[in-house]
Amino acid sequence: MSPKAAACPVCRQPAKPETRPFCSPACRDRDLLQWLGEGYRVPGPPAEEGMQKSSDYGLDSDAD
């Protein structure tokens, strides 16, 4: 009995070993863009008021 091939989490096509768990570099990149664009979110408690992003404070800004 051979193990069942894993499906790509983006398009459900069979995954290829060189891009596993995805079927292609395109699906791998689509998944990365979802994470970077906040398309995926991990549930959790609300962030503290001081931890919220503001328009004038970014990762490269000095903390007040």
C-alpha positions as a Python dict, from the first residue, in 0.01 Angstrom:
ca = {
    (1, 'M'): (0, 0, 0),
    (2, 'S'): (161, 330, -107),
    (3, 'P'): (106, 650, 93),
    (4, 'K'): (-138, 897, -58),
    (5, 'A'): (28, 1205, -211),
    (6, 'A'): (-40, 1526, -20),
    (7, 'A'): (-255, 1789, -188),
    (8, 'C'): (-142, 2148, -244),
    (9, 'P'): (-308, 2366, 25),
    (10, 'V'): (-382, 2638, -233),
    (11, 'C'): (-525, 2452, -535),
    (12, 'R'): (-554, 2087, -415),
    (13, 'Q'): (-339, 1949, -698),
    (14, 'P'): (-84, 1679, -602),
    (15, 'A'): (221, 1831, -433),
    (16, 'K'): (561, 1802, -604),
    (17, 'P'): (870, 1709, -400),
    (18, 'E'): (1069, 2016, -508),
    (19, 'T'): (799, 2262, -391),
    (20, 'R'): (634, 2053, -119),
    (21, 'P'): (378, 2105, 30),
    (22, 'F'): (278, 2305, -280),
    (23, 'C'): (236, 2187, -638),
    (24, 'S'): (435, 2472, -795),
    (25, 'P'): (634, 2786, -717),
    (26, 'A'): (327, 2989, -817),
    (27, 'C'): (113, 2834, -542),
    (28, 'R'): (399, 2872, -294),
    (29, 'D'): (422, 3244, -380),
    (30, 'R'): (42, 3290, -359),
    (31, 'D'): (47, 3142, -10),
    (32, 'L'): (336, 3368, 98),
    (33, 'L'): (152, 3675, -34),
    (34, 'Q'): (-156, 3576, 169),
    (35, 'W'): (56, 3575, 486),
    (36, 'L'): (235, 3899, 401),
    (37, 'G'): (-90, 4075, 308),
    (38, 'E'): (-256, 3960, 632),
    (39, 'G'): (-496, 3737, 440),
    (40, 'Y'): (-434, 3465, 697),
    (41, 'R'): (-472, 3541, 1065),
    (42, 'V'): (-406, 3337, 1373),
    (43, 'P'): (-688, 3373, 1627),
    (44, 'G'): (-600, 3516, 1964),
    (45, 'P'): (-693, 3778, 2219),
    (46, 'P'): (-708, 4143, 2108),
    (47, 'A'): (-374, 4326, 2114),
    (48, 'E'): (-314, 4590, 2377),
    (49, 'E'): (-388, 4951, 2281),
    (50, 'G'): (-16, 5041, 2292),
    (51, 'M'): (72, 4753, 2061),
    (52, 'Q'): (-165, 4858, 1780),
    (53, 'K'): (-9, 4984, 1457),
    (54, 'S'): (-36, 5353, 1390),
    (55, 'S'): (21, 5532, 1063),
    (56, 'D'): (331, 5717, 1190),
    (57, 'Y'): (500, 5423, 1363),
    (58, 'G'): (654, 5136, 1170),
    (59, 'L'): (910, 4865, 1219),
    (60, 'D'): (1198, 5095, 1135),
    (61, 'S'): (1076, 5385, 1354),
    (62, 'D'): (1210, 5467, 1698),
    (63, 'A'): (981, 5382, 1989),
    (64, 'D'): (845, 5673, 2191),
}
